């Protein structure tokens, strides 16, 4: 799924895939690089949970197929509490 952030500003805009919990930052994240940048940034996202930060603030979305749904931090807490922690 393609996701576009208008008014892209590299210092305050990002999309990160949420991979689990983190003791320091609360969420374990993998930052995604945009596939195209002009005055807006386009990201190619696959199924999963993402944190999106732009000039308007931060939000969390879950993507499944071509549908995106905004979720809460509590939803993420429940989701990752149900799954056993992966070992590295």
C-alpha positions in Angstrom: 0.0 0.0 0.0 1.3 3.5 -0.8 1.0 6.1 1.9 1.8 9.7 1.3 2.7 12.5 3.8 2.1 16.0 2.6 4.4 18.9 3.6 7.3 16.5 4.2 10.1 17.8 6.4 12.9 15.4 7.0 13.6 16.5 10.6 10.1 16.0 11.9 8.5 13.5 9.6 8.8 9.7 9.6 7.1 6.4 9.3 8.3 3.5 11.4 7.1 -0.2 11.5 6.3 -1.3 15.0 7.9 -4.6 15.8 7.1 -4.9 19.5 7.8 -3.3 22.8 10.9 -1.5 23.9 12.0 -0.7 27.4 13.4 2.7 26.6 11.3 4.0 23.7 8.1 2.0 24.6 7.8 0.7 21.0 10.4 -1.3 19.0 10.5 0.4 15.6 12.1 0.0 12.2 12.2 3.3 10.4 11.1 3.2 6.7 12.7 5.3 4.0 10.3 7.0 1.6 10.4 5.8 -2.0 9.8 9.3 -3.4 10.3 12.8 -2.0 9.4 16.1 -3.5 7.3 18.4 -1.2 5.6 15.2 0.0 6.9 11.7 0.8 5.5 8.5 -0.5 6.1 5.2 1.4 5.5 1.6 0.2 4.0 -0.1 3.3 3.2 -3.8 3.7 0.8 -5.4 6.3 1.7 -4.4 9.8 1.5 -1.7 12.4 3.1 1.7 11.8 3.8 4.9 13.7 3.4 8.0 11.5 4.8 11.3 12.6 4.2 14.5 10.6 3.8 18.2 11.4 0.3 17.5 12.8 1.5 15.0 15.3 1.9 11.2 15.8 -0.6 8.4 15.0 -0.6 4.7 14.9 -2.2 2.7 12.0 -2.7 -1.0 11.2 -2.5 -2.0 7.6 -4.0 -5.1 6.2 -4.1 -5.4 2.4 -5.2 -2.1 1.0 -7.0 -0.9 4.2 -5.5 1.3 6.9 -7.1 1.7 10.3 -6.0 4.1 13.1 -5.4 2.3 16.4 -4.4 3.3 19.9 -1.3 2.6 22.0 -3.6 0.4 24.2 -4.4 -1.7 21.1 -0.7 -2.2 20.5 -0.1 -3.1 24.2 -2.7 -5.8 24.0 -1.5 -7.1 20.7 2.1 -7.6 21.8 1.1 -8.9 25.2 -0.7 -11.8 23.5 2.3 -12.8 21.3 5.3 -14.5 22.8 8.4 -12.4 22.7 10.7 -13.4 19.8 14.3 -14.3 20.7 17.2 -12.8 18.7 
